[in-house]
Amino acid sequence: MNVEILSRIQFAFTVSFHYLYPPLSIGLGLVLVMMEAMWLKTRNPLYHNMARYWTKMFGLIFGLGVATGIVLEFEFGTNWATYSRFVGDIFGSALAAEGIFAFFLESGFLAILLFGWDKVGPKMHFFATCMVALGAHFSAVWIIVANSWQQTPAGSHLEIAGKAVLPGHAFEITDYGHARMVIDDFWGVVFNPSSMDRLSHTLVGAWLSGAFLVLSVAAFYQLKRRHTQFATASLKFGLALAIGASLLSLVTGHSSAGGVAKNQPSKLAAMEGLWESGPQAPLHPFGWVDTANKRTIGPKIPAGLSLLVGGTADHPVIGLNDIPPDLRPPIQATFQFFHIMVTMGFTMIGLSLLGGFLWCRGQLTDTKNFITRWFLRLAVPSVLLPQIANQVGWFTAEMGRQPWIVWGYLRTSDGLSAVVKANQVLASLIGFGMIYLLLFILFLFLLNRKIQHGPEPLEESENLPESWLKSARA
């Protein structure tokens, strides 16, 4: 394999491993805010016990997320030096904003969240929890802004050797060492055409990660008849967030698809395996793309895609036949990853609505009930559903914009470092693989140990400091 393929595999591997953790910390941070708010409102020690337990989980996940994310910044400089020079002005602003508004906010209040239970009052601790959760969300904001600008560049212009270049300029190979994108309007960069759609969809996916983690652990305790009071309350918190977020994902996903149709028609065509342009564009629920014969095999909903992105059956949609072959993304991979994401999304909706139905009927924890037992059994591995959806969703977004690394300006093959060799990338990829495998084993070991240990007995959590009780009554 050449240096481009190896560099892309290395970045995909490291960013995919890292992305196991930020969605969990964002979603779990929101759950912690909900639990502490309920404790302040009701002064029920059960909610205090729940918040302390899930805070320990949050600390483990947050630590792994920070450790695995640092590597990515170095890869920009080692493997993708041309790209880094090209987007440095844009990415520098976004990543600096993340450091100021997100990382400092999270790290500044993290110690209070993790270790301040007996050292500060409950309202101060709740404020710290809110700030950590807000910081996690801000981190997503600036990363999505930077990535969305790559998908739909705005608020900037191209310069070569210090001179502005009009759109549509044909690059020469000698241009790349002197070319860069320059900001004209910072807020134009932030609110580029795809940023808000992609941000909302990403945050909803993160909320689902936190919700289904809580749901999974609580269902495990219910089936084992352990910590039943804790598990029942946790189930309800997880379900409430899962129902809301899973239904909201339909709204954000629909909005995002409309933006892709407008701004990145080749990506939409690959996502749906659409070959012929025009109105009455069909929608494929699943299938297989026969690229040799330019057709998609599988069932289709007549005019479904036109209705989805345009609201009418006569809305025209651009097909792959009208896109030059060298500007088409990997069609089969983009199609399959997109449909896996959609399948995971509807599975989460169905499972969370089933749980809501059992909750309304008062059968959520009735393990003698056949449907309840199966719901709980399905809920235990359901923690994988949002993880799969988040991963393949990003694969769809990133593979769907190929061959561009910055849409319409810089191709992925032209963003590489000139001095890095294939054997160097391969050696570092093997090294990262071994280290990340050890980290993942350690993570699973520590996570399993915390789950097996369970929350502290409720009697212990009832012995709250008097200062907490006085402050909560105030």
C-alpha positions in Angstrom: 0.0 0.0 0.0 1.2 3.5 -0.8 1.6 6.3 1.7 -1.8 7.9 1.0 -3.7 4.7 1.7 -1.7 4.0 4.9 -2.1 7.6 6.1 -5.8 7.5 5.6 -6.1 4.1 7.3 -4.0 5.4 10.3 -6.1 8.6 10.7 -9.4 6.6 10.3 -8.2 4.1 12.9 -7.1 6.7 15.5 -10.0 9.0 15.1 -12.5 6.1 15.2 -11.0 4.8 18.4 -11.0 8.3 19.9 -14.6 8.8 18.9 -15.8 5.9 21.1 -15.4 8.3 24.1 -16.5 11.9 23.4 -20.1 10.9 22.6 -20.3 9.0 25.8 -18.9 11.9 27.9 -21.3 14.4 26.2 -24.4 12.1 26.7 -23.4 11.0 30.2 -22.7 14.6 31.2 -26.3 15.5 30.3 -27.5 12.5 32.4 -25.5 13.7 35.4 -27.1 17.1 35.1 -30.6 15.5 35.1 -29.8 13.3 38.1 -28.3 16.1 40.3 -31.2 18.4 39.4 -33.6 15.8 40.6 -31.6 15.4 43.8 -31.7 19.1 44.4 -35.4 19.2 43.7 -36.5 16.2 45.8 -33.6 15.7 48.2 -34.1 11.9 47.7 -30.8 10.2 48.5 -31.4 7.7 45.7 -30.7 10.4 43.1 -27.5 11.5 45.0 -26.4 7.9 45.0 -27.0 7.6 41.2 -25.2 10.8 40.4 -22.1 9.7 42.4 -22.1 6.3 40.6 -22.4 7.7 37.1 -19.8 10.4 37.9 -17.2 7.6 38.4 -18.1 6.2 34.9 -17.8 9.7 33.5 -14.3 10.2 34.9 -13.1 6.9 33.3 -14.6 7.8 29.9 -13.4 11.4 30.0 -9.8 10.3 30.7 -9.7 7.9 27.8 -11.2 10.5 25.5 -8.5 13.1 26.3 -5.6 10.6 26.0 -6.7 9.3 22.6 -7.6 12.7 21.2 -4.1 14.3 21.6 -2.7 12.0 18.9 -4.9 13.4 16.2 -3.4 16.9 16.4 0.1 15.5 15.8 -1.1 13.5 12.8 -2.1 16.7 11.1 1.5 17.8 11.1 3.2 14.5 10.5 1.1 12.8 7.8 -0.9 15.8 6.4 1.5 18.7 6.3 0.3 20.2 3.0 -3.3 20.0 4.3 -2.3 21.6 7.6 -0.6 24.5 5.8 -3.7 24.9 3.6 -6.3 25.0 6.4 -4.1 26.3 9.2 -5.8 29.8 9.4 -9.2 28.2 9.6 -8.5 25.3 11.9 -6.2 27.4 14.1 -9.2 29.6 15.0 -11.6 26.8 15.6 -9.2 24.7 17.7 -8.1 27.7 19.7 -11.8 28.4 20.4 -12.2 24.8 21.5 -9.3 25.2 23.9 -10.6 28.4 25.4 -14.3 27.8 25.5 -14.5 24.0 25.9 -11.4 22.4 27.3 -10.6 25.0 29.9 -14.2 25.0 31.0 -14.3 21.2 31.3 -10.9 20.9 33.1 -11.6 23.8 35.4 -14.7 22.2 36.9 -13.8 18.6 36.4 -12.0 18.3 39.8 -15.0 19.6 41.6 -17.3 17.2 39.8 -15.1 14.2 40.6 -13.7 15.0 44.0 -15.8 17.8 45.4 -18.8 15.8 46.8 -17.8 16.3 50.4 -15.9 19.6 49.9 -18.4 22.0 48.3 -22.2 22.5 48.7 -24.7 20.7 46.5 -25.5 23.8 44.5 -21.9 24.5 43.8 -21.4 20.9 42.8 -24.4 21.0 40.5 -23.0 24.2 38.9 -19.7 22.3 38.3 -21.6 19.4 36.8 -23.4 21.8 34.4 -20.1 23.5 33.4 -18.4 20.2 32.6 -21.4 19.1 30.6 -21.5 22.4 28.8 -17.8 22.2 28.1 -18.2 18.8 26.6 -20.9 20.2 24.3 -18.7 23.2 23.4 -15.9 20.9 22.4 -18.3 19.2 19.9 -19.3 22.6 18.6 -15.8 23.7 17.5 -14.7 20.3 16.2 -17.9 20.2 14.1 -17.4 23.7 12.9 -13.9 22.9 11.7 -15.0 19.6 10.0 -18.1 21.2 8.5 -16.0 23.9 6.9 -14.1 21.2 5.1 -17.4 19.9 3.8 -18.9 23.3 2.8 -16.1 26.0 2.9 -17.5 29.5 3.6 -16.3 32.8 5.0 -12.9 32.4 3.5 -10.9 32.7 0.2 -8.0 31.0 -1.5 -4.6 32.6 -1.7 -1.5 31.3 -3.6 1.8 32.9 -2.8 0.0 35.7 -0.9 -2.4 36.6 -3.8 -6.1 36.0 -3.8 -7.4 33.5 -6.3 -10.8 33.5 -7.9 -13.1 30.4 -7.4 -12.6 27.7 -10.0 -8.8 28.2 -10.3 -7.1 25.1 -11.7 -4.4 24.0 -9.3 -0.9 23.2 -10.6 1.2 20.8 -8.6 3.6 23.6 -7.7 0.8 25.6 -6.1 0.2 23.4 -3.1 3.2 24.4 -1.1 2.2 28.1 -1.4 -1.6 27.8 -1.2 -3.7 28.5 1.9 -7.3 29.4 2.8 -7.7 32.7 4.6 -10.6 33.8 6.8 -12.7 36.7 5.5 -15.6 36.3 8.0 -15.1 34.3 11.3 -18.8 33.9 11.8 -19.2 32.9 8.1 -16.8 30.0 8.9 -18.7 29.1 12.1 -22.1 29.2 10.4 -21.0 27.6 7.1 -23.9 25.9 5.2 -23.6 22.5 6.9 -22.3 23.3 10.4 -25.6 23.6 12.3 -27.3 20.6 10.7 -24.2 18.4 11.4 -23.8 19.8 14.9 -27.4 19.0 15.9 -27.2 15.5 14.4 -23.9 14.8 16.2 -25.1 16.0 19.5 -28.2 13.9 19.3 -26.0 10.9 18.6 -24.0 11.7 21.6 -27.1 12.0 23.9 -28.1 8.6 22.6 -24.7 7.2 23.5 -25.1 8.3 27.1 -28.8 7.3 27.3 -28.1 3.7 26.1 -25.1 3.3 28.4 -27.3 4.1 31.4 -30.1 1.9 29.9 -27.7 -1.0 29.4 -26.2 -1.1 32.9 -29.6 -0.6 34.5 -31.2 -3.4 32.5 -28.3 -5.7 33.5 -28.9 -5.0 37.2 -32.6 -5.6 36.8 -32.1 -9.0 35.2 -29.6 -9.9 37.9 -32.0 -8.7 40.6 -29.2 -6.4 42.0 -29.5 -2.8 43.1 -33.1 -2.9 41.9 -34.1 0.5 43.3 -31.1 2.1 41.7 -31.7 0.2 38.4 -35.4 1.2 38.2 -34.6 4.9 38.6 -31.7 4.7 36.1 -33.8 2.9 33.6 -36.3 5.8 33.7 -33.6 8.4 33.2 -32.1 6.5 30.3 -35.4 5.9 28.7 -36.5 9.5 29.0 -33.4 10.7 27.2 -33.4 7.8 24.7 -37.0 8.4 23.6 -36.5 12.2 23.1 -33.1 11.9 21.4 -34.0 9.0 19.1 -37.1 10.8 17.8 -35.1 14.1 17.5 -32.6 12.2 15.4 -35.2 11.8 12.7 -35.6 15.6 12.6 -31.9 16.4 12.6 -31.2 13.6 10.1 -33.8 14.9 7.7 -32.4 18.4 7.9 -28.9 17.2 7.3 -30.0 15.2 4.3 -31.5 18.3 2.8 -28.3 20.1 3.2 -26.3 17.3 1.6 -28.6 17.3 -1.4 -28.0 21.1 -1.8 -24.3 21.3 -1.1 -22.8 17.9 -1.8 -24.9 16.2 -4.5 -22.3 13.5 -5.3 -22.4 12.4 -1.6 -26.2 12.1 -1.6 -26.1 10.2 -4.9 -23.6 7.7 -3.4 -25.6 7.5 -0.1 -28.7 6.4 -2.0 -27.1 4.6 -4.9 -28.8 6.9 -7.3 -27.6 6.8 -10.9 -30.2 8.7 -13.0 -30.8 12.4 -12.4 -34.2 14.0 -12.4 -37.5 14.1 -10.6 -39.2 11.0 -9.1 -35.9 9.9 -7.6 -36.4 6.6 -5.7 -35.3 5.8 -2.2 -33.6 2.5 -1.4 -34.2 1.2 2.1 -31.4 -1.3 1.6 -29.6 -3.0 -1.3 -26.4 -3.5 -3.2 -24.8 -1.1 -5.7 -23.7 -2.8 -8.9 -21.1 -0.2 -10.0 -20.1 -2.2 -13.1 -23.6 -2.0 -14.5 -24.5 1.3 -12.9 -27.6 0.1 -11.0 -28.7 -0.5 -7.4 -30.1 -3.9 -6.6 -32.8 -4.0 -4.0 -36.3 -2.6 -3.1 -37.0 1.0 -3.7 -39.7 3.5 -2.8 -40.8 5.4 -5.9 -40.1 9.2 -5.6 -39.0 8.6 -2.0 -35.8 10.5 -2.3 -37.4 13.5 -4.1 -40.0 13.7 -1.4 -37.4 13.4 1.4 -35.0 16.2 0.2 -37.4 18.4 -1.7 -40.9 17.8 -0.3 -42.4 17.0 -3.6 -42.2 13.9 -5.9 -41.1 16.2 -8.8 -38.1 17.6 -7.0 -35.0 16.9 -9.2 -32.1 15.1 -7.7 -28.6 14.7 -9.3 -27.5 11.2 -10.0 -24.1 9.6 -10.3 -24.2 9.5 -14.1 -24.0 13.3 -14.2 -21.0 13.4 -11.9 -17.5 12.9 -13.4 -16.0 9.5 -12.4 -13.0 11.2 -10.8 -15.3 13.2 -8.5 -17.4 10.3 -7.3 -16.9 9.1 -3.7 -16.5 5.4 -3.0 -20.0 4.4 -3.9 -20.5 1.0 -2.3 -18.9 1.9 1.0 -20.8 5.2 1.3 -24.1 3.5 0.5 -23.7 0.7 3.0 -22.4 2.8 5.8 -25.3 5.2 5.4 -27.9 2.5 5.5 -26.3 0.8 8.5 -26.6 4.2 10.3 -30.3 4.5 9.4 -31.0 0.9 10.5 -29.3 1.6 13.9 -31.4 4.8 14.2 -34.7 3.1 13.7 -33.7 0.2 16.0 -33.0 2.7 18.8 -36.4 4.4 18.2 -38.2 1.1 18.3 -36.4 -0.1 21.4 -36.8 3.1 23.3 -40.5 3.4 22.4 -41.0 -0.2 23.6 -39.5 0.7 26.9 -41.7 3.8 27.1 -44.8 1.6 26.5 -43.8 -0.7 29.3 -43.1 2.3 31.6 -46.5 3.7 30.9 -48.1 0.4 31.7 -46.2 0.0 34.9 -44.4 -3.1 33.6 -40.9 -1.7 33.1 -39.3 -3.7 35.9 -41.7 -6.7 36.0 -39.3 -9.4 35.1 -42.1 -12.0 35.2 -43.6 -10.3 32.1 -42.4 -12.0 28.9 -42.1 -8.7 26.9 -40.3 -6.9 29.8 -37.8 -9.7 30.1 -37.0 -9.5 26.4 -36.8 -5.7 26.5 -34.3 -5.9 29.3 -32.3 -8.6 27.5 -32.2 -6.4 24.3 -31.4 -3.3 26.4 -28.1 -4.8 27.8 -26.3 -5.0 24.4 -28.1 -1.9 23.1 -25.2 0.3 24.3 -23.6 -0.8 21.0 -26.3 0.7 18.8 -25.4 4.4 19.1 -21.7 3.6 19.0 -22.2 1.8 15.6 -24.5 4.6 14.4 -22.0 7.3 15.3 -19.1 5.5 13.7 -20.7 4.6 10.4 -22.3 8.1 10.3 -18.9 9.6 10.3 -17.6 7.1 7.8 -20.5 8.2 5.5 -19.7 11.9 6.0 -16.0 11.5 5.4 -16.0 8.9 2.6 -18.9 10.7 0.9 -16.8 13.9 0.4 -14.0 12.1 -1.4 -12.0 12.8 -3.4 -12.0 16.2 -1.6 -10.3 16.8 1.7 -11.5 20.4 1.4 -14.6 20.4 -0.8 -13.9 22.0 -4.2 -10.4 23.2 -3.3 -8.0 20.5 -2.1 -8.0 16.8 -3.0 -7.1 14.2 -0.3 -4.2 12.9 -2.4 -2.7 16.4 -2.5 -2.9 17.0 1.2 -0.1 14.6 2.2 3.3 15.3 3.7 6.0 15.2 1.1 8.7 13.6 3.3 6.8 10.8 5.1 7.4 7.3 3.7 5.0 4.4 3.6 7.1 2.2 5.9 7.1 5.0 8.5 3.4 5.3 8.5 3.0 1.5 8.6 5.3 1.2 11.6 3.4 3.9 13.5 0.1 2.3 12.6 1.2 -1.0 14.1 2.4 0.8 17.2 -0.8 2.7 17.6 -2.8 -0.5 17.1 -0.9 -2.3 19.9 -1.2 0.7 22.3 -4.9 1.2 21.6 -5.6 -2.4 22.0 -4.1 -2.3 25.5 -6.0 0.9 26.3 -9.3 -0.7 25.1 -8.7 -3.8 27.2 -7.9 -1.6 30.2 -11.0 0.4 29.6 -13.2 -2.7 29.4 -11.6 -4.1 32.5 -12.2 -1.0 34.6 -15.7 -0.4 33.2 -16.7 -4.0 34.0 -15.2 -3.7 37.5 -17.3 -0.6 38.2 -20.4 -2.3 36.9 -19.8 -5.5 38.9 -19.2 -3.5 42.0 -22.3 -1.4 41.5 -23.4 1.7 43.4 -22.7 2.2 47.0 -25.4 0.9 49.4 -28.1 3.5 49.7 -27.7 3.5 53.5 -24.3 5.0 53.1 -25.4 7.7 50.7 -28.1 8.7 53.1 -25.4 9.9 55.5 -24.9 13.1 53.6 -23.0 16.0 55.1 -25.2 18.3 57.0 -23.9 21.2 54.9 -25.4 19.5 51.8 -28.8 19.0 53.4 -28.9 22.6 54.7 -27.8 24.0 51.3 -30.4 21.8 49.4 -33.2 23.1 51.7 -32.2 26.7 51.2 
